[in-house]
């Protein structure tokens, strides 16, 4: 299935032939990979800064040095959240 994706925050677009969600290095969220949104779907993608004390933990920083906790995708039908927790092993 051919799927067209685009970014609500910049000009990035992608075409995929699988159900895998494409990511890109968005200038709006520098230094982190943000998800693309299916073309035609109204959505908002935003980075959430970590607000708790960081200490010695290794955290994910964006290109501006802000500690980013998660990237949230908000659609009309729900939310996706990619969490950059220090203990996360990815997935
Ligand atoms: Zn983008």
PDB file of the backbone (N, CA, C, O) and the ligand in Angstrom, with CONECT records:
HET     ZN  A 101       1
ATOM      1  N   UNK A   1       0.856  -1.193   0.000  1.00  0.00           N
ATOM      2  CA  UNK A   1       0.000   0.000   0.000  1.00  0.00           C
ATOM      3  C   UNK A   1       0.887   1.235   0.000  1.00  0.00           C
ATOM      4  O   UNK A   1       1.792   1.369   0.824  1.00  0.00           O
ATOM      5  N   UNK A   2       0.615   2.122  -0.925  1.00  0.00           N
ATOM      6  CA  UNK A   2       1.395   3.345  -1.011  1.00  0.00           C
ATOM      7  C   UNK A   2       0.781   4.381  -0.080  1.00  0.00           C
ATOM      8  O   UNK A   2      -0.410   4.679  -0.163  1.00  0.00           O
ATOM      9  N   UNK A   3       1.603   4.921   0.801  1.00  0.00           N
ATOM     10  CA  UNK A   3       1.122   5.924   1.742  1.00  0.00           C
ATOM     11  C   UNK A   3       1.965   7.169   1.620  1.00  0.00           C
ATOM     12  O   UNK A   3       3.195   7.107   1.607  1.00  0.00           O
ATOM     13  N   UNK A   4       1.297   8.296   1.532  1.00  0.00           N
ATOM     14  CA  UNK A   4       1.981   9.585   1.481  1.00  0.00           C
ATOM     15  C   UNK A   4       1.943  10.209   2.873  1.00  0.00           C
ATOM     16  O   UNK A   4       0.898  10.284   3.519  1.00  0.00           O
ATOM     17  N   UNK A   5       3.109  10.651   3.305  1.00  0.00           N
ATOM     18  CA  UNK A   5       3.235  11.239   4.638  1.00  0.00           C
ATOM     19  C   UNK A   5       3.750  12.662   4.504  1.00  0.00           C
ATOM     20  O   UNK A   5       4.445  12.996   3.544  1.00  0.00           O
ATOM     21  N   UNK A   6       3.403  13.496   5.473  1.00  0.00           N
ATOM     22  CA  UNK A   6       3.972  14.832   5.498  1.00  0.00           C
ATOM     23  C   UNK A   6       4.112  15.287   6.941  1.00  0.00           C
ATOM     24  O   UNK A   6       3.560  14.687   7.863  1.00  0.00           O
ATOM     25  N   UNK A   7       4.869  16.370   7.109  1.00  0.00           N
ATOM     26  CA  UNK A   7       5.119  16.893   8.445  1.00  0.00           C
ATOM     27  C   UNK A   7       4.296  18.154   8.655  1.00  0.00           C
ATOM     28  O   UNK A   7       4.293  19.032   7.793  1.00  0.00           O
ATOM     29  N   UNK A   8       3.594  18.264   9.789  1.00  0.00           N
ATOM     30  CA  UNK A   8       2.820  19.485  10.045  1.00  0.00           C
ATOM     31  C   UNK A   8       3.696  20.689  10.381  1.00  0.00           C
ATOM     32  O   UNK A   8       3.214  21.822  10.399  1.00  0.00           O
ATOM     33  N   UNK A   9       4.976  20.450  10.646  1.00  0.00           N
ATOM     34  CA  UNK A   9       5.849  21.534  11.096  1.00  0.00           C
ATOM     35  C   UNK A   9       6.833  22.018  10.042  1.00  0.00           C
ATOM     36  O   UNK A   9       7.412  23.093  10.195  1.00  0.00           O
ATOM     37  N   UNK A  10       7.034  21.258   8.986  1.00  0.00           N
ATOM     38  CA  UNK A  10       7.975  21.674   7.954  1.00  0.00           C
ATOM     39  C   UNK A  10       7.537  21.089   6.618  1.00  0.00           C
ATOM     40  O   UNK A  10       6.435  20.551   6.504  1.00  0.00           O
ATOM     41  N   UNK A  11       8.386  21.190   5.618  1.00  0.00           N
ATOM     42  CA  UNK A  11       8.024  20.771   4.263  1.00  0.00           C
ATOM     43  C   UNK A  11       8.277  19.293   3.985  1.00  0.00           C
ATOM     44  O   UNK A  11       8.033  18.824   2.873  1.00  0.00           O
ATOM     45  N   UNK A  12       8.759  18.557   4.975  1.00  0.00           N
ATOM     46  CA  UNK A  12       9.159  17.175   4.725  1.00  0.00           C
ATOM     47  C   UNK A  12       7.979  16.326   4.260  1.00  0.00           C
ATOM     48  O   UNK A  12       6.863  16.442   4.767  1.00  0.00           O
ATOM     49  N   UNK A  13       8.266  15.466   3.274  1.00  0.00           N
ATOM     50  CA  UNK A  13       7.270  14.520   2.800  1.00  0.00           C
ATOM     51  C   UNK A  13       7.952  13.192   2.561  1.00  0.00           C
ATOM     52  O   UNK A  13       9.163  13.138   2.345  1.00  0.00           O
ATOM     53  N   UNK A  14       7.179  12.124   2.599  1.00  0.00           N
ATOM     54  CA  UNK A  14       7.734  10.804   2.315  1.00  0.00           C
ATOM     55  C   UNK A  14       6.644   9.922   1.747  1.00  0.00           C
ATOM     56  O   UNK A  14       5.458  10.119   2.012  1.00  0.00           O
ATOM     57  N   UNK A  15       7.066   8.949   0.964  1.00  0.00           N
ATOM     58  CA  UNK A  15       6.151   7.933   0.455  1.00  0.00           C
ATOM     59  C   UNK A  15       6.667   6.590   0.928  1.00  0.00           C
ATOM     60  O   UNK A  15       7.844   6.274   0.758  1.00  0.00           O
ATOM     61  N   UNK A  16       5.786   5.802   1.522  1.00  0.00           N
ATOM     62  CA  UNK A  16       6.195   4.475   1.978  1.00  0.00           C
ATOM     63  C   UNK A  16       5.295   3.422   1.346  1.00  0.00           C
ATOM     64  O   UNK A  16       4.182   3.702   0.904  1.00  0.00           O
ATOM     65  N   UNK A  17       5.816   2.207   1.321  1.00  0.00           N
ATOM     66  CA  UNK A  17       5.041   1.071   0.815  1.00  0.00           C
ATOM     67  C   UNK A  17       4.854   0.037   1.913  1.00  0.00           C
ATOM     68  O   UNK A  17       4.542  -1.121   1.635  1.00  0.00           O
ATOM     69  N   UNK A  18       5.042   0.447   3.146  1.00  0.00           N
ATOM     70  CA  UNK A  18       4.783  -0.437   4.275  1.00  0.00           C
ATOM     71  C   UNK A  18       3.985   0.352   5.294  1.00  0.00           C
ATOM     72  O   UNK A  18       3.678   1.523   5.072  1.00  0.00           O
ATOM     73  N   UNK A  19       3.647  -0.277   6.406  1.00  0.00           N
ATOM     74  CA  UNK A  19       2.893   0.421   7.441  1.00  0.00           C
ATOM     75  C   UNK A  19       3.815   1.080   8.443  1.00  0.00           C
ATOM     76  O   UNK A  19       3.360   1.683   9.415  1.00  0.00           O
ATOM     77  N   UNK A  20       5.109   0.966   8.208  1.00  0.00           N
ATOM     78  CA  UNK A  20       6.058   1.532   9.136  1.00  0.00           C
ATOM     79  C   UNK A  20       6.006   3.056   9.102  1.00  0.00           C
ATOM     80  O   UNK A  20       6.044   3.677   8.039  1.00  0.00           O
ATOM     81  N   UNK A  21       5.919   3.638  10.290  1.00  0.00           N
ATOM     82  CA  UNK A  21       5.820   5.089  10.400  1.00  0.00           C
ATOM     83  C   UNK A  21       7.172   5.742  10.093  1.00  0.00           C
ATOM     84  O   UNK A  21       8.157   5.486  10.786  1.00  0.00           O
ATOM     85  N   UNK A  22       7.216   6.570   9.073  1.00  0.00           N
ATOM     86  CA  UNK A  22       8.491   7.217   8.764  1.00  0.00           C
ATOM     87  C   UNK A  22       8.802   8.368   9.722  1.00  0.00           C
ATOM     88  O   UNK A  22       7.902   9.063  10.192  1.00  0.00           O
ATOM     89  N   UNK A  23      10.068   8.550   9.995  1.00  0.00           N
ATOM     90  CA  UNK A  23      10.525   9.658  10.829  1.00  0.00           C
ATOM     91  C   UNK A  23      11.494  10.510  10.018  1.00  0.00           C
ATOM     92  O   UNK A  23      12.056  10.059   9.020  1.00  0.00           O
ATOM     93  N   UNK A  24      11.677  11.737  10.461  1.00  0.00           N
ATOM     94  CA  UNK A  24      12.638  12.609   9.801  1.00  0.00           C
ATOM     95  C   UNK A  24      13.246  13.550  10.834  1.00  0.00           C
ATOM     96  O   UNK A  24      12.708  13.731  11.927  1.00  0.00           O
ATOM     97  N   UNK A  25      14.334  14.123  10.480  1.00  0.00           N
ATOM     98  CA  UNK A  25      15.021  15.066  11.355  1.00  0.00           C
ATOM     99  C   UNK A  25      14.417  16.437  11.101  1.00  0.00           C
ATOM    100  O   UNK A  25      14.852  17.169  10.212  1.00  0.00           O
ATOM    101  N   UNK A  26      13.420  16.768  11.885  1.00  0.00           N
ATOM    102  CA  UNK A  26      12.615  17.964  11.627  1.00  0.00           C
ATOM    103  C   UNK A  26      13.324  19.212  12.139  1.00  0.00           C
ATOM    104  O   UNK A  26      13.806  19.217  13.272  1.00  0.00           O
ATOM    105  N   UNK A  27      13.401  20.265  11.338  1.00  0.00           N
ATOM    106  CA  UNK A  27      14.001  21.511  11.822  1.00  0.00           C
ATOM    107  C   UNK A  27      13.204  22.130  12.968  1.00  0.00           C
ATOM    108  O   UNK A  27      13.731  22.948  13.723  1.00  0.00           O
ATOM    109  N   UNK A  28      11.947  21.744  13.097  1.00  0.00           N
ATOM    110  CA  UNK A  28      11.116  22.275  14.173  1.00  0.00           C
ATOM    111  C   UNK A  28      11.486  21.639  15.514  1.00  0.00           C
ATOM    112  O   UNK A  28      11.320  22.262  16.563  1.00  0.00           O
ATOM    113  N   UNK A  29      11.979  20.423  15.485  1.00  0.00           N
ATOM    114  CA  UNK A  29      12.416  19.719  16.689  1.00  0.00           C
ATOM    115  C   UNK A  29      13.836  19.246  16.424  1.00  0.00           C
ATOM    116  O   UNK A  29      14.053  18.057  16.191  1.00  0.00           O
ATOM    117  N   UNK A  30      14.806  20.153  16.455  1.00  0.00           N
ATOM    118  CA  UNK A  30      16.141  19.844  15.948  1.00  0.00           C
ATOM    119  C   UNK A  30      16.845  18.770  16.758  1.00  0.00           C
ATOM    120  O   UNK A  30      16.792  18.766  17.988  1.00  0.00           O
ATOM    121  N   UNK A  31      17.500  17.864  16.057  1.00  0.00           N
ATOM    122  CA  UNK A  31      18.318  16.859  16.714  1.00  0.00           C
ATOM    123  C   UNK A  31      17.578  15.597  17.097  1.00  0.00           C
ATOM    124  O   UNK A  31      18.196  14.631  17.544  1.00  0.00           O
ATOM    125  N   UNK A  32      16.271  15.585  16.930  1.00  0.00           N
ATOM    126  CA  UNK A  32      15.497  14.387  17.250  1.00  0.00           C
ATOM    127  C   UNK A  32      14.718  13.958  16.021  1.00  0.00           C
ATOM    128  O   UNK A  32      14.375  14.775  15.166  1.00  0.00           O
ATOM    129  N   UNK A  33      14.448  12.682  15.948  1.00  0.00           N
ATOM    130  CA  UNK A  33      13.653  12.191  14.845  1.00  0.00           C
ATOM    131  C   UNK A  33      12.178  12.358  15.198  1.00  0.00           C
ATOM    132  O   UNK A  33      11.718  11.842  16.217  1.00  0.00           O
ATOM    133  N   UNK A  34      11.440  13.075  14.359  1.00  0.00           N
ATOM    134  CA  UNK A  34      10.012  13.218  14.611  1.00  0.00           C
ATOM    135  C   UNK A  34       9.214  12.441  13.584  1.00  0.00           C
ATOM    136  O   UNK A  34       9.637  12.277  12.440  1.00  0.00           O
ATOM    137  N   UNK A  35       8.065  11.969  14.003  1.00  0.00           N
ATOM    138  CA  UNK A  35       7.246  11.178  13.085  1.00  0.00           C
ATOM    139  C   UNK A  35       6.595  12.053  12.023  1.00  0.00           C
ATOM    140  O   UNK A  35       6.303  13.226  12.257  1.00  0.00           O
ATOM    141  N   UNK A  36       6.375  11.470  10.868  1.00  0.00           N
ATOM    142  CA  UNK A  36       5.571  12.121   9.839  1.00  0.00           C
ATOM    143  C   UNK A  36       4.123  11.682  10.020  1.00  0.00           C
ATOM    144  O   UNK A  36       3.839  10.654  10.635  1.00  0.00           O
ATOM    145  N   UNK A  37       3.214  12.486   9.468  1.00  0.00           N
ATOM    146  CA  UNK A  37       1.781  12.254   9.606  1.00  0.00           C
ATOM    147  C   UNK A  37       1.219  11.880   8.241  1.00  0.00           C
ATOM    148  O   UNK A  37       1.632  12.427   7.219  1.00  0.00           O
ATOM    149  N   UNK A  38       0.287  10.957   8.233  1.00  0.00           N
ATOM    150  CA  UNK A  38      -0.357  10.600   6.971  1.00  0.00           C
ATOM    151  C   UNK A  38      -0.943  11.836   6.322  1.00  0.00           C
ATOM    152  O   UNK A  38      -1.610  12.641   6.972  1.00  0.00           O
ATOM    153  N   UNK A  39      -0.688  11.974   5.045  1.00  0.00           N
ATOM    154  CA  UNK A  39      -1.183  13.141   4.336  1.00  0.00           C
ATOM    155  C   UNK A  39      -2.691  13.217   4.455  1.00  0.00           C
ATOM    156  O   UNK A  39      -3.386  12.214   4.296  1.00  0.00           O
ATOM    157  N   UNK A  40      -3.192  14.397   4.731  1.00  0.00           N
ATOM    158  CA  UNK A  40      -4.619  14.593   4.855  1.00  0.00           C
ATOM    159  C   UNK A  40      -5.128  14.464   6.274  1.00  0.00           C
ATOM    160  O   UNK A  40      -6.274  14.815   6.554  1.00  0.00           O
ATOM    161  N   UNK A  41      -4.296  13.967   7.173  1.00  0.00           N
ATOM    162  CA  UNK A  41      -4.693  13.843   8.578  1.00  0.00           C
ATOM    163  C   UNK A  41      -4.254  15.096   9.312  1.00  0.00           C
ATOM    164  O   UNK A  41      -3.093  15.499   9.247  1.00  0.00           O
ATOM    165  N   UNK A  42      -5.189  15.696  10.004  1.00  0.00           N
ATOM    166  CA  UNK A  42      -4.826  16.868  10.790  1.00  0.00           C
ATOM    167  C   UNK A  42      -4.151  16.412  12.065  1.00  0.00           C
ATOM    168  O   UNK A  42      -4.706  15.614  12.820  1.00  0.00           O
ATOM    169  N   UNK A  43      -2.958  16.918  12.304  1.00  0.00           N
ATOM    170  CA  UNK A  43      -2.242  16.487  13.491  1.00  0.00           C
ATOM    171  C   UNK A  43      -1.237  17.543  13.895  1.00  0.00           C
ATOM    172  O   UNK A  43      -0.902  18.452  13.135  1.00  0.00           O
ATOM    173  N   UNK A  44      -0.773  17.388  15.113  1.00  0.00           N
ATOM    174  CA  UNK A  44       0.191  18.310  15.679  1.00  0.00           C
ATOM    175  C   UNK A  44       1.312  17.460  16.267  1.00  0.00           C
ATOM    176  O   UNK A  44       1.062  16.495  16.990  1.00  0.00           O
ATOM    177  N   UNK A  45       2.538  17.827  15.953  1.00  0.00           N
ATOM    178  CA  UNK A  45       3.688  17.113  16.508  1.00  0.00           C
ATOM    179  C   UNK A  45       4.491  18.109  17.320  1.00  0.00           C
ATOM    180  O   UNK A  45       4.890  19.156  16.811  1.00  0.00           O
ATOM    181  N   UNK A  46       4.728  17.787  18.581  1.00  0.00           N
ATOM    182  CA  UNK A  46       5.475  18.719  19.400  1.00  0.00           C
ATOM    183  C   UNK A  46       6.370  17.996  20.389  1.00  0.00           C
ATOM    184  O   UNK A  46       6.059  16.903  20.863  1.00  0.00           O
ATOM    185  N   UNK A  47       7.483  18.634  20.684  1.00  0.00           N
ATOM    186  CA  UNK A  47       8.417  18.091  21.658  1.00  0.00           C
ATOM    187  C   UNK A  47       8.018  18.568  23.046  1.00  0.00           C
ATOM    188  O   UNK A  47       7.575  19.703  23.224  1.00  0.00           O
ATOM    189  N   UNK A  48       8.180  17.691  24.022  1.00  0.00           N
ATOM    190  CA  UNK A  48       7.901  18.035  25.407  1.00  0.00           C
ATOM    191  C   UNK A  48       9.220  18.048  26.162  1.00  0.00           C
ATOM    192  O   UNK A  48       9.945  17.053  26.196  1.00  0.00           O
ATOM    193  N   UNK A  49       9.516  19.191  26.766  1.00  0.00           N
ATOM    194  CA  UNK A  49      10.764  19.292  27.528  1.00  0.00           C
ATOM    195  C   UNK A  49      10.639  18.586  28.857  1.00  0.00           C
ATOM    196  O   UNK A  49       9.584  18.595  29.492  1.00  0.00           O
ATOM    197  N   UNK A  50      11.728  17.979  29.263  1.00  0.00           N
ATOM    198  CA  UNK A  50      11.795  17.351  30.563  1.00  0.00           C
ATOM    199  C   UNK A  50      11.832  18.425  31.623  1.00  0.00           C
ATOM    200  O   UNK A  50      12.624  19.364  31.539  1.00  0.00           O
ATOM    201  N   UNK A  51      10.978  18.290  32.624  1.00  0.00           N
ATOM    202  CA  UNK A  51      10.913  19.341  33.632  1.00  0.00           C
ATOM    203  C   UNK A  51      11.503  18.920  34.971  1.00  0.00           C
ATOM    204  O   UNK A  51      11.781  19.770  35.816  1.00  0.00           O
ATOM    205  N   UNK A  52      11.696  17.646  35.171  1.00  0.00           N
ATOM    206  CA  UNK A  52      12.240  17.218  36.450  1.00  0.00           C
ATOM    207  C   UNK A  52      13.760  17.345  36.449  1.00  0.00           C
ATOM    208  O   UNK A  52      14.383  17.578  35.413  1.00  0.00           O
ATOM    209  N   UNK A  53      14.323  17.189  37.605  1.00  0.00           N
ATOM    210  CA  UNK A  53      15.766  17.331  37.761  1.00  0.00           C
ATOM    211  C   UNK A  53      16.502  16.235  36.985  1.00  0.00           C
ATOM    212  O   UNK A  53      16.148  15.060  37.076  1.00  0.00           O
ATOM    213  N   UNK A  54      17.499  16.617  36.244  1.00  0.00           N
ATOM    214  CA  UNK A  54      18.163  15.663  35.368  1.00  0.00           C
ATOM    215  C   UNK A  54      19.298  14.938  36.084  1.00  0.00           C
ATOM    216  O   UNK A  54      19.481  13.736  35.890  1.00  0.00           O
ATOM    217  N   UNK A  55      20.059  15.649  36.907  1.00  0.00           N
ATOM    218  CA  UNK A  55      21.141  14.993  37.626  1.00  0.00           C
ATOM    219  C   UNK A  55      22.168  14.397  36.683  1.00  0.00           C
ATOM    220  O   UNK A  55      22.564  15.017  35.696  1.00  0.00           O
ATOM    221  N   UNK A  56      22.584  13.204  36.997  1.00  0.00           N
ATOM    222  CA  UNK A  56      23.615  12.559  36.206  1.00  0.00           C
ATOM    223  C   UNK A  56      23.053  11.669  35.106  1.00  0.00           C
ATOM    224  O   UNK A  56      23.796  11.012  34.377  1.00  0.00           O
ATOM    225  N   UNK A  57      21.754  11.658  35.002  1.00  0.00           N
ATOM    226  CA  UNK A  57      21.159  10.789  33.997  1.00  0.00           C
ATOM    227  C   UNK A  57      21.536  11.238  32.595  1.00  0.00           C
ATOM    228  O   UNK A  57      21.682  12.429  32.320  1.00  0.00           O
ATOM    229  N   UNK A  58      21.683  10.287  31.746  1.00  0.00           N
ATOM    230  CA  UNK A  58      21.911  10.588  30.346  1.00  0.00           C
ATOM    231  C   UNK A  58      20.552  10.786  29.695  1.00  0.00           C
ATOM    232  O   UNK A  58      19.765   9.846  29.579  1.00  0.00           O
ATOM    233  N   UNK A  59      20.284  12.005  29.274  1.00  0.00           N
ATOM    234  CA  UNK A  59      18.983  12.273  28.668  1.00  0.00           C
ATOM    235  C   UNK A  59      19.172  12.666  27.213  1.00  0.00           C
ATOM    236  O   UNK A  59      20.263  13.022  26.770  1.00  0.00           O
ATOM    237  N   UNK A  60      18.075  12.587  26.497  1.00  0.00           N
ATOM    238  CA  UNK A  60      18.086  12.957  25.095  1.00  0.00           C
ATOM    239  C   UNK A  60      17.995  14.475  24.981  1.00  0.00           C
ATOM    240  O   UNK A  60      17.029  15.073  25.456  1.00  0.00           O
ATOM    241  N   UNK A  61      18.974  15.095  24.367  1.00  0.00           N
ATOM    242  CA  UNK A  61      18.930  16.537  24.156  1.00  0.00           C
ATOM    243  C   UNK A  61      18.637  16.811  22.698  1.00  0.00           C
ATOM    244  O   UNK A  61      19.039  16.060  21.810  1.00  0.00           O
ATOM    245  N   UNK A  62      17.938  17.890  22.473  1.00  0.00           N
ATOM    246  CA  UNK A  62      17.795  18.291  21.088  1.00  0.00           C
ATOM    247  C   UNK A  62      19.003  19.144  20.701  1.00  0.00           C
ATOM    248  O   UNK A  62      19.895  19.368  21.520  1.00  0.00           O
ATOM    249  N   UNK A  63      19.029  19.613  19.471  1.00  0.00           N
ATOM    250  CA  UNK A  63      20.212  20.303  18.970  1.00  0.00           C
ATOM    251  C   UNK A  63      20.455  21.622  19.677  1.00  0.00           C
ATOM    252  O   UNK A  63      21.543  22.188  19.568  1.00  0.00           O
ATOM    253  N   UNK A  64      19.464  22.123  20.399  1.00  0.00           N
ATOM    254  CA  UNK A  64      19.633  23.355  21.156  1.00  0.00           C
ATOM    255  C   UNK A  64      20.006  23.088  22.600  1.00  0.00           C
ATOM    256  O   UNK A  64      20.111  24.020  23.398  1.00  0.00           O
ATOM    257  N   UNK A  65      20.213  21.804  22.951  1.00  0.00           N
ATOM    258  CA  UNK A  65      20.598  21.454  24.302  1.00  0.00           C
ATOM    259  C   UNK A  65      19.442  21.352  25.265  1.00  0.00           C
ATOM    260  O   UNK A  65      19.658  21.218  26.469  1.00  0.00           O
ATOM    261  N   UNK A  66      18.226  21.410  24.775  1.00  0.00           N
ATOM    262  CA  UNK A  66      17.075  21.248  25.647  1.00  0.00           C
ATOM    263  C   UNK A  66      16.858  19.764  25.918  1.00  0.00           C
ATOM    264  O   UNK A  66      16.912  18.950  24.996  1.00  0.00           O
ATOM    265  N   UNK A  67      16.618  19.412  27.161  1.00  0.00           N
ATOM    266  CA  UNK A  67      16.320  18.007  27.454  1.00  0.00           C
ATOM    267  C   UNK A  67      14.901  17.662  27.027  1.00  0.00           C
ATOM    268  O   UNK A  67      13.934  18.195  27.570  1.00  0.00           O
ATOM    269  N   UNK A  68      14.786  16.786  26.072  1.00  0.00           N
ATOM    270  CA  UNK A  68      13.471  16.436  25.549  1.00  0.00           C
ATOM    271  C   UNK A  68      12.994  15.131  26.159  1.00  0.00           C
ATOM    272  O   UNK A  68      13.695  14.120  26.114  1.00  0.00           O
ATOM    273  N   UNK A  69      11.803  15.160  26.727  1.00  0.00           N
ATOM    274  CA  UNK A  69      11.251  13.984  27.370  1.00  0.00           C
ATOM    275  C   UNK A  69      10.504  13.119  26.368  1.00  0.00           C
ATOM    276  O   UNK A  69      10.593  11.891  26.402  1.00  0.00           O
ATOM    277  N   UNK A  70       9.780  13.762  25.489  1.00  0.00           N
ATOM    278  CA  UNK A  70       8.988  12.984  24.552  1.00  0.00           C
ATOM    279  C   UNK A  70       8.591  13.848  23.372  1.00  0.00           C
ATOM    280  O   UNK A  70       8.635  15.077  23.432  1.00  0.00           O
ATOM    281  N   UNK A  71       8.203  13.181  22.304  1.00  0.00           N
ATOM    282  CA  UNK A  71       7.612  13.857  21.160  1.00  0.00           C
ATOM    283  C   UNK A  71       6.195  13.336  21.029  1.00  0.00           C
ATOM    284  O   UNK A  71       5.978  12.137  20.854  1.00  0.00           O
ATOM    285  N   UNK A  72       5.237  14.234  21.112  1.00  0.00           N
ATOM    286  CA  UNK A  72       3.829  13.851  21.126  1.00  0.00           C
ATOM    287  C   UNK A  72       3.183  14.195  19.802  1.00  0.00           C
ATOM    288  O   UNK A  72       3.327  15.307  19.292  1.00  0.00           O
ATOM    289  N   UNK A  73       2.477  13.237  19.257  1.00  0.00           N
ATOM    290  CA  UNK A  73       1.685  13.452  18.061  1.00  0.00           C
ATOM    291  C   UNK A  73       0.220  13.462  18.461  1.00  0.00           C
ATOM    292  O   UNK A  73      -0.294  12.470  18.977  1.00  0.00           O
ATOM    293  N   UNK A  74      -0.447  14.572  18.224  1.00  0.00           N
ATOM    294  CA  UNK A  74      -1.864  14.681  18.577  1.00  0.00           C
ATOM    295  C   UNK A  74      -2.694  14.718  17.304  1.00  0.00           C
ATOM    296  O   UNK A  74      -2.543  15.609  16.469  1.00  0.00           O
ATOM    297  N   UNK A  75      -3.575  13.730  17.174  1.00  0.00           N
ATOM    298  CA  UNK A  75      -4.499  13.691  16.042  1.00  0.00           C
ATOM    299  C   UNK A  75      -5.915  13.844  16.562  1.00  0.00           C
ATOM    300  O   UNK A  75      -6.154  13.838  17.769  1.00  0.00           O
ATOM    301  N   UNK A  76      -6.857  13.982  15.625  1.00  0.00           N
ATOM    302  CA  UNK A  76      -8.248  14.087  16.036  1.00  0.00           C
ATOM    303  C   UNK A  76      -8.688  12.860  16.821  1.00  0.00           C
ATOM    304  O   UNK A  76      -9.555  12.950  17.691  1.00  0.00           O
ATOM    305  N   UNK A  77      -8.083  11.702  16.510  1.00  0.00           N
ATOM    306  CA  UNK A  77      -8.547  10.463  17.133  1.00  0.00           C
ATOM    307  C   UNK A  77      -7.614   9.944  18.214  1.00  0.00           C
ATOM    308  O   UNK A  77      -7.756   8.806  18.664  1.00  0.00           O
ATOM    309  N   UNK A  78      -6.668  10.761  18.632  1.00  0.00           N
ATOM    310  CA  UNK A  78      -5.847  10.280  19.734  1.00  0.00           C
ATOM    311  C   UNK A  78      -4.433  10.814  19.692  1.00  0.00           C
ATOM    312  O   UNK A  78      -4.098  11.701  18.906  1.00  0.00           O
ATOM    313  N   UNK A  79      -3.619  10.252  20.557  1.00  0.00           N
ATOM    314  CA  UNK A  79      -2.247  10.716  20.710  1.00  0.00           C
ATOM    315  C   UNK A  79      -1.273   9.558  20.606  1.00  0.00           C
ATOM    316  O   UNK A  79      -1.549   8.455  21.078  1.00  0.00           O
ATOM    317  N   UNK A  80      -0.126   9.820  19.981  1.00  0.00           N
ATOM    318  CA  UNK A  80       1.013   8.915  20.041  1.00  0.00           C
ATOM    319  C   UNK A  80       2.103   9.637  20.802  1.00  0.00           C
ATOM    320  O   UNK A  80       2.235  10.856  20.699  1.00  0.00           O
ATOM    321  N   UNK A  81       2.866   8.909  21.547  1.00  0.00           N
ATOM    322  CA  UNK A  81       3.902   9.535  22.330  1.00  0.00           C
ATOM    323  C   UNK A  81       5.182   8.719  22.230  1.00  0.00           C
ATOM    324  O   UNK A  81       5.208   7.547  22.607  1.00  0.00           O
ATOM    325  N   UNK A  82       6.237   9.331  21.726  1.00  0.00           N
ATOM    326  CA  UNK A  82       7.548   8.687  21.713  1.00  0.00           C
ATOM    327  C   UNK A  82       8.314   9.233  22.905  1.00  0.00           C
ATOM    328  O   UNK A  82       8.619  10.425  22.962  1.00  0.00           O
ATOM    329  N   UNK A  83       8.620   8.373  23.842  1.00  0.00           N
ATOM    330  CA  UNK A  83       9.246   8.812  25.081  1.00  0.00           C
ATOM    331  C   UNK A  83      10.739   8.546  25.045  1.00  0.00           C
ATOM    332  O   UNK A  83      11.183   7.440  24.734  1.00  0.00           O
ATOM    333  N   UNK A  84      11.508   9.580  25.368  1.00  0.00           N
ATOM    334  CA  UNK A  84      12.956   9.454  25.412  1.00  0.00           C
ATOM    335  C   UNK A  84      13.405   9.354  26.863  1.00  0.00           C
ATOM    336  O   UNK A  84      14.177  10.186  27.340  1.00  0.00           O
ATOM    337  N   UNK A  85      12.925   8.344  27.554  1.00  0.00           N
ATOM    338  CA  UNK A  85      13.303   8.164  28.952  1.00  0.00           C
ATOM    339  C   UNK A  85      14.736   7.662  29.021  1.00  0.00           C
ATOM    340  O   UNK A  85      15.182   6.927  28.140  1.00  0.00           O
ATOM    341  N   UNK A  86      15.466   8.060  30.075  1.00  0.00           N
ATOM    342  CA  UNK A  86      16.860   7.619  30.185  1.00  0.00           C
ATOM    343  C   UNK A  86      17.002   6.099  30.206  1.00  0.00           C
ATOM    344  O   UNK A  86      18.020   5.564  29.764  1.00  0.00           O
ATOM    345  N   UNK A  87      15.993   5.406  30.713  1.00  0.00           N
ATOM    346  CA  UNK A  87      16.083   3.962  30.811  1.00  0.00           C
ATOM    347  C   UNK A  87      15.503   3.246  29.605  1.00  0.00           C
ATOM    348  O   UNK A  87      15.527   2.018  29.532  1.00  0.00           O
ATOM    349  N   UNK A  88      14.980   4.019  28.656  1.00  0.00           N
ATOM    350  CA  UNK A  88      14.329   3.377  27.514  1.00  0.00           C
ATOM    351  C   UNK A  88      15.341   2.599  26.684  1.00  0.00           C
ATOM    352  O   UNK A  88      16.491   3.007  26.524  1.00  0.00           O
ATOM    353  N   UNK A  89      14.885   1.484  26.168  1.00  0.00           N
ATOM    354  CA  UNK A  89      15.754   0.703  25.305  1.00  0.00           C
ATOM    355  C   UNK A  89      15.313   0.814  23.851  1.00  0.00           C
ATOM    356  O   UNK A  89      15.826   0.110  22.981  1.00  0.00           O
ATOM    357  N   UNK A  90      14.374   1.688  23.602  1.00  0.00           N
ATOM    358  CA  UNK A  90      13.926   1.879  22.230  1.00  0.00           C
ATOM    359  C   UNK A  90      12.853   0.887  21.860  1.00  0.00           C
ATOM    360  O   UNK A  90      12.502  -0.006  22.631  1.00  0.00           O
ATOM    361  N   UNK A  91      12.356   1.063  20.695  1.00  0.00           N
ATOM    362  CA  UNK A  91      11.325   0.130  20.279  1.00  0.00           C
ATOM    363  C   UNK A  91      10.260   0.816  19.451  1.00  0.00           C
ATOM    364  O   UNK A  91       9.307   0.170  19.014  1.00  0.00           O
TER     365      UNK A  91
HETATM  366 ZN    ZN A 101       9.242  18.253   9.954  1.00  0.00          ZN
END
